Amino acid sequence: MIALRFSKRLIKELHKMLAITCEANDLRSYKITQCLLWIAEQRAISEISGLLNISRHTPYDWLKKFISGGVDWINSKRYVGRGRKGKLTKREKEKLRELVVQGPEANGFDTAVWNTALINELIFREFNVTYNPHYLSKLLKKMGLSYQKAAFVTDRESEEEYQQQRETWLKITWPTILKKAKQNDSVILFGDEVSFAMWGSLSRTWAPRGEQPLVKTKGIRKGLKMYGVIEFENGGFHYMESLQYTLKPKSFRMLKEAGVDIKLIELIKPLKDVTFKTLPEFVNSLTNILGKERVTMYEAVILQFTQTSGRFNKEGYVEFLKQVMMHFEGNIILIEDGAPYHNSGLVKKFVENTNGQLTLERLPTFSPDLNPIEKLWKNTKRDATHLKYFETFEKLRESVCTAFKKYLMNPSQITCVMKKLLREANTLALAKS
């Protein structure tokens, strides 16, 4: 067996070429160069073909061409600027699309996220062709593929059942709701909950190249939680902050500093560290201890030092529903998601006691795209929290409430998130008329 040896100068040139192919993201030329370097190291052809995921004959072909053409031959294989190295037939493109749709893991990769480098490797492995990474993105778009964010779907149902639920909503449930609202002169509301983080939120923005925008943050994991509903067609908006009430040691100290009677403070000490989920619960407990007259006198100052960010729960949701019913007159159809507390016994009992004035409709599981208020929350975060620094929780609340006040003053900012729904509703109405 003849042993093949490369000169030191040639090996040095190959290492330079390897660096160039890495920088250019030229997968094919990189594999050729790496193959030749491993041959120079006397590695077995079977090992090389396995490491590079190529056939056993390919290293011999590359070696023969390298012996006759040298490093210049590798350079001739490289592609610079526009265009692709090779072309895929129509059938090959169809197969590539199928492979991409299957996902990286189904194609032998460890990751579940596609990028152009992985797809380039897939193309080379399947068709022995490589593309300029910049052009590859354009090619994928032409093939009907796009770079997009994934969404969660429940694993409790099959994909077929999930799609069936959505189709039923769009074709049967939603048109029925529109018909019922018209017959009963009901207002249609879309409801949801949202949390705004005190540490702010990040987004893309224009900035000098190479200078990443930096946003200060307190790093305090505290969120402003809001219940909200928007009115279909007219763009009405109503919201309520989720709060809970607790008399902490700090609360008693601040009440003293605010000049509250020391005897009154002593009276309410039995409520220390007790958490009340709603305002009526807290006020009732204060009334039992202090009496109605003194509660009326001191309620505002006591609340000032006991309010804290609450949690989304059935008690708070019922309080919000009470406010909604006072805010919107007549019959109400409220469309909401399947949050556990939406379906609690307490909520069901409250709805039953409205004597048909309030009706709740559930959206299909994992279908936030069918609830337009989700877009309103997204717009609010864009305007109120993205790239902003909040030194205090009150500053966060002020920023969010400022955005909400703009919606109240300009309902068109609400109706704009329902354009598609409004257009479809009008089409349905015209079809039936």
NORBELKA-V279720 format. One record per residue. RES is the residue in three letters. PHI is phi in radians with two decimals (* if undefined). NEAR is the number of other ideal C-beta (glycine too) atoms within 12 Angstrom. Layout:
{{RES | PHI | NEAR} {RES | PHI | NEAR}}
This chain:
{{MET | * | 5} {ILE | -1.49 | 4} {ALA | -1.58 | 8} {LEU | -1.78 | 21} {ARG | -2.14 | 12} {PHE | -1.77 | 24} {SER | -1.23 | 13} {LYS | -1.07 | 11} {ARG | -1.10 | 12} {LEU | -1.18 | 23} {ILE | -1.12 | 21} {LYS | -1.10 | 16} {GLU | -1.14 | 24} {LEU | -1.15 | 33} {HIS | -1.13 | 21} {LYS | -1.09 | 19} {MET | -1.11 | 34} {LEU | -1.08 | 27} {ALA | -1.14 | 18} {ILE | -1.14 | 21} {THR | -1.16 | 31} {CYS | -1.13 | 18} {GLU | -1.13 | 13} {ALA | -1.48 | 26} {ASN | 0.99 | 25} {ASP | -1.66 | 32} {LEU | -1.10 | 36} {ARG | -1.09 | 35} {SER | -1.14 | 34} {TYR | -1.10 | 30} {LYS | -1.13 | 33} {ILE | -1.06 | 37} {THR | -1.11 | 36} {GLN | -1.11 | 32} {CYS | -1.06 | 38} {LEU | -1.16 | 40} {LEU | -1.13 | 34} {TRP | -1.24 | 30} {ILE | -1.12 | 32} {ALA | -1.11 | 27} {GLU | -1.45 | 18} {GLN | 1.19 | 15} {ARG | -1.30 | 20} {ALA | -1.21 | 15} {ILE | -1.06 | 24} {SER | -1.08 | 16} {GLU | -1.18 | 17} {ILE | -1.09 | 30} {SER | -1.11 | 24} {GLY | -1.23 | 17} {LEU | -1.15 | 18} {LEU | -1.66 | 30} {ASN | 1.01 | 22} {ILE | -2.23 | 28} {SER | -1.25 | 18} {ARG | -1.23 | 17} {HIS | -1.45 | 15} {THR | -1.03 | 26} {PRO | -1.00 | 32} {TYR | -1.18 | 21} {ASP | -1.08 | 21} {TRP | -1.11 | 32} {LEU | -1.14 | 26} {LYS | -1.08 | 16} {LYS | -1.19 | 21} {PHE | -1.22 | 32} {ILE | -1.09 | 17} {SER | -1.49 | 12} {GLY | -1.97 | 17} {GLY | 1.20 | 20} {VAL | -1.11 | 31} {ASP | -1.06 | 14} {TRP | -1.15 | 23} {ILE | -1.10 | 32} {ASN | -1.05 | 23} {SER | -1.21 | 19} {LYS | -1.44 | 27} {ARG | -1.39 | 26} {TYR | -2.07 | 26} {VAL | -2.11 | 16} {GLY | 1.39 | 11} {ARG | -1.45 | 11} {GLY | 1.56 | 16} {ARG | -2.02 | 25} {LYS | -1.21 | 29} {GLY | -2.41 | 21} {LYS | -1.97 | 17} {LEU | -1.76 | 29} {THR | -1.27 | 12} {LYS | -1.05 | 12} {ARG | -1.16 | 11} {GLU | -1.16 | 21} {LYS | -1.14 | 24} {GLU | -1.10 | 15} {LYS | -1.15 | 20} {LEU | -1.05 | 33} {ARG | -1.05 | 24} {GLU | -1.06 | 19} {LEU | -1.15 | 30} {VAL | -1.13 | 32} {VAL | -1.09 | 18} {GLN | -1.12 | 17} {GLY | 1.74 | 20} {PRO | -1.06 | 21} {GLU | -1.11 | 14} {ALA | -1.19 | 15} {ASN | -1.84 | 25} {GLY | 1.62 | 16} {PHE | -1.64 | 22} {ASP | -1.34 | 10} {THR | -1.40 | 16} {ALA | -1.89 | 14} {VAL | -2.02 | 18} {TRP | -1.37 | 30} {ASN | -2.41 | 20} {THR | -1.12 | 27} {ALA | -1.12 | 24} {LEU | -1.16 | 28} {ILE | -1.17 | 38} {ASN | -1.08 | 36} {GLU | -1.15 | 33} {LEU | -1.07 | 36} {ILE | -1.08 | 37} {PHE | -1.14 | 31} {ARG | -1.17 | 25} {GLU | -1.50 | 23} {PHE | -2.18 | 25} {ASN | 1.02 | 23} {VAL | -2.32 | 27} {THR | -2.19 | 38} {TYR | -2.23 | 34} {ASN | -1.08 | 27} {PRO | -0.96 | 25} {HIS | -1.20 | 19} {TYR | -1.29 | 25} {LEU | -1.00 | 36} {SER | -1.05 | 22} {LYS | -1.15 | 19} {LEU | -1.07 | 30} {LEU | -1.09 | 31} {LYS | -1.13 | 15} {LYS | -1.13 | 16} {MET | -1.51 | 24} {GLY | 1.49 | 14} {LEU | -1.88 | 22} {SER | -2.48 | 13} {TYR | -1.56 | 16} {GLN | -2.45 | 10} {LYS | -1.43 | 7} {ALA | -1.33 | 10} {ALA | -2.32 | 12} {PHE | -1.39 | 13} {VAL | -2.29 | 21} {THR | -1.16 | 18} {ASP | -1.64 | 11} {ARG | -1.44 | 13} {GLU | -2.31 | 16} {SER | -1.31 | 12} {GLU | -1.06 | 14} {GLU | -1.12 | 11} {GLU | -1.14 | 18} {TYR | -1.07 | 22} {GLN | -1.16 | 19} {GLN | -1.13 | 17} {GLN | -1.07 | 27} {ARG | -1.15 | 26} {GLU | -1.14 | 17} {THR | -1.08 | 20} {TRP | -1.07 | 26} {LEU | -1.21 | 24} {LYS | -1.67 | 16} {ILE | -2.10 | 16} {THR | -1.09 | 23} {TRP | -1.09 | 31} {PRO | -1.06 | 22} {THR | -1.16 | 20} {ILE | -1.09 | 33} {LEU | -1.07 | 30} {LYS | -1.16 | 19} {LYS | -1.11 | 22} {ALA | -1.08 | 29} {LYS | -1.20 | 22} {GLN | -1.17 | 12} {ASN | -1.70 | 19} {ASP | 0.94 | 14} {SER | -1.69 | 28} {VAL | -1.60 | 33} {ILE | -1.72 | 40} {LEU | -2.07 | 43} {PHE | -1.90 | 41} {GLY | -2.07 | 44} {ASP | -2.97 | 37} {GLU | -2.04 | 33} {VAL | -2.56 | 37} {SER | -2.15 | 28} {PHE | -1.93 | 39} {ALA | -1.39 | 28} {MET | -1.18 | 29} {TRP | -1.36 | 24} {GLY | 1.49 | 31} {SER | -2.55 | 30} {LEU | -1.83 | 19} {SER | -2.70 | 18} {ARG | -1.36 | 11} {THR | -2.69 | 15} {TRP | -1.35 | 9} {ALA | -2.76 | 13} {PRO | -0.98 | 8} {ARG | -1.05 | 7} {GLY | 1.47 | 6} {GLU | -2.09 | 9} {GLN | -1.16 | 12} {PRO | -1.09 | 18} {LEU | -2.03 | 12} {VAL | -2.15 | 20} {LYS | -1.16 | 13} {THR | -2.60 | 21} {LYS | -1.31 | 19} {GLY | 1.28 | 13} {ILE | -1.46 | 19} {ARG | -1.48 | 13} {LYS | -2.30 | 24} {GLY | -2.14 | 29} {LEU | -1.56 | 42} {LYS | -1.87 | 33} {MET | -2.28 | 36} {TYR | -1.63 | 41} {GLY | -2.69 | 43} {VAL | -2.42 | 41} {ILE | -2.16 | 45} {GLU | -1.63 | 37} {PHE | -1.15 | 38} {GLU | 1.42 | 26} {ASN | -1.57 | 17} {GLY | 1.34 | 30} {GLY | -1.16 | 27} {PHE | -2.53 | 39} {HIS | -2.48 | 31} {TYR | -2.49 | 36} {MET | -2.58 | 32} {GLU | -1.32 | 32} {SER | -1.45 | 34} {LEU | -2.21 | 33} {GLN | -2.29 | 28} {TYR | -2.26 | 35} {THR | -2.49 | 27} {LEU | -1.59 | 32} {LYS | -1.58 | 21} {PRO | -0.91 | 15} {LYS | -1.12 | 16} {SER | -1.08 | 30} {PHE | -1.13 | 27} {ARG | -1.11 | 16} {MET | -1.24 | 21} {LEU | -1.14 | 31} {LYS | -1.09 | 19} {GLU | -1.11 | 15} {ALA | -1.42 | 20} {GLY | 1.53 | 12} {VAL | -1.26 | 27} {ASP | -0.91 | 18} {ILE | -1.06 | 16} {LYS | -1.15 | 14} {LEU | -1.15 | 26} {ILE | -1.09 | 30} {GLU | -1.13 | 17} {LEU | -1.14 | 26} {ILE | -1.60 | 34} {LYS | -1.08 | 19} {PRO | -1.05 | 16} {LEU | -1.54 | 29} {LYS | -1.01 | 21} {ASP | 1.16 | 16} {VAL | -1.55 | 21} {THR | -1.71 | 24} {PHE | -1.90 | 29} {LYS | -1.34 | 27} {THR | -2.37 | 29} {LEU | -1.12 | 29} {PRO | -1.02 | 20} {GLU | -1.07 | 25} {PHE | -1.17 | 33} {VAL | -1.12 | 26} {ASN | -1.09 | 18} {SER | -1.16 | 27} {LEU | -1.12 | 34} {THR | -1.11 | 23} {ASN | -1.08 | 17} {ILE | -1.61 | 24} {LEU | -1.74 | 27} {GLY | 1.61 | 16} {LYS | -1.13 | 15} {GLU | -1.12 | 12} {ARG | -1.24 | 23} {VAL | -1.11 | 25} {THR | -1.04 | 15} {MET | -1.26 | 17} {TYR | -1.92 | 30} {GLU | -1.00 | 28} {ALA | -1.05 | 17} {VAL | -1.23 | 26} {ILE | -1.16 | 37} {LEU | -1.09 | 25} {GLN | -1.01 | 18} {PHE | -1.94 | 27} {THR | -2.17 | 34} {GLN | -1.20 | 30} {THR | -2.40 | 27} {SER | -1.08 | 28} {GLY | -1.63 | 34} {ARG | -2.14 | 23} {PHE | -1.33 | 33} {ASN | -2.62 | 28} {LYS | -1.12 | 26} {GLU | -1.14 | 31} {GLY | -1.14 | 36} {TYR | -1.16 | 39} {VAL | -1.11 | 32} {GLU | -1.06 | 32} {PHE | -1.17 | 40} {LEU | -1.07 | 38} {LYS | -1.07 | 27} {GLN | -1.14 | 24} {VAL | -1.05 | 36} {MET | -1.18 | 27} {MET | -1.36 | 16} {HIS | -1.40 | 25} {PHE | -1.93 | 28} {GLU | -1.47 | 14} {GLY | 1.35 | 20} {ASN | -1.31 | 23} {ILE | -2.25 | 39} {ILE | -1.96 | 38} {LEU | -1.83 | 43} {ILE | -1.70 | 39} {GLU | -2.50 | 40} {ASP | -1.54 | 31} {GLY | -1.71 | 24} {ALA | -0.96 | 25} {PRO | -0.91 | 15} {TYR | -1.27 | 27} {HIS | -1.12 | 32} {ASN | -1.85 | 18} {SER | -1.27 | 22} {GLY | -1.07 | 15} {LEU | -1.11 | 23} {VAL | -1.19 | 31} {LYS | -1.02 | 19} {LYS | -1.10 | 14} {PHE | -1.09 | 27} {VAL | -1.11 | 30} {GLU | -1.04 | 15} {ASN | -1.32 | 16} {THR | -1.49 | 24} {ASN | 0.98 | 11} {GLY | 1.50 | 16} {GLN | -1.20 | 26} {LEU | -2.01 | 33} {THR | -2.14 | 28} {LEU | -1.82 | 33} {GLU | -2.13 | 31} {ARG | -1.66 | 25} {LEU | -1.31 | 32} {PRO | -1.04 | 31} {THR | -1.03 | 23} {PHE | 0.88 | 23} {SER | -2.32 | 30} {PRO | -1.10 | 27} {ASP | -1.18 | 22} {LEU | -1.56 | 33} {ASN | -1.96 | 37} {PRO | -1.10 | 38} {ILE | -1.15 | 41} {GLU | -1.05 | 28} {LYS | -1.18 | 27} {LEU | -1.15 | 38} {TRP | -1.07 | 37} {LYS | -1.09 | 24} {ASN | -1.11 | 25} {THR | -1.12 | 37} {LYS | -1.11 | 29} {ARG | -1.04 | 23} {ASP | -1.49 | 25} {ALA | -1.83 | 34} {THR | -2.22 | 35} {HIS | -1.07 | 25} {LEU | 1.06 | 24} {LYS | -1.96 | 31} {TYR | -1.85 | 23} {PHE | -2.03 | 31} {GLU | -1.24 | 17} {THR | -2.33 | 15} {PHE | -1.12 | 26} {GLU | -1.12 | 17} {LYS | -1.15 | 23} {LEU | -1.10 | 36} {ARG | -1.04 | 28} {GLU | -1.08 | 20} {SER | -1.14 | 32} {VAL | -1.17 | 40} {CYS | -1.14 | 24} {THR | -1.10 | 19} {ALA | -1.13 | 35} {PHE | -1.11 | 32} {LYS | -1.12 | 18} {LYS | -1.13 | 21} {TYR | -1.14 | 33} {LEU | -1.17 | 22} {MET | -1.40 | 14} {ASN | -2.36 | 15} {PRO | -1.02 | 21} {SER | -1.11 | 17} {GLN | -1.27 | 25} {ILE | -1.52 | 38} {THR | -1.12 | 27} {CYS | -1.14 | 19} {VAL | -1.47 | 30} {MET | -2.06 | 34} {LYS | -0.96 | 19} {LYS | -1.11 | 18} {LEU | -1.10 | 31} {LEU | -1.12 | 24} {ARG | -1.11 | 14} {GLU | -1.14 | 21} {ALA | -1.11 | 26} {ASN | -1.13 | 17} {THR | -1.12 | 15} {LEU | -1.10 | 22} {ALA | -1.12 | 17} {LEU | -1.19 | 10} {ALA | -1.15 | 11} {LYS | -1.56 | 12} {SER | -1.47 | 8}}
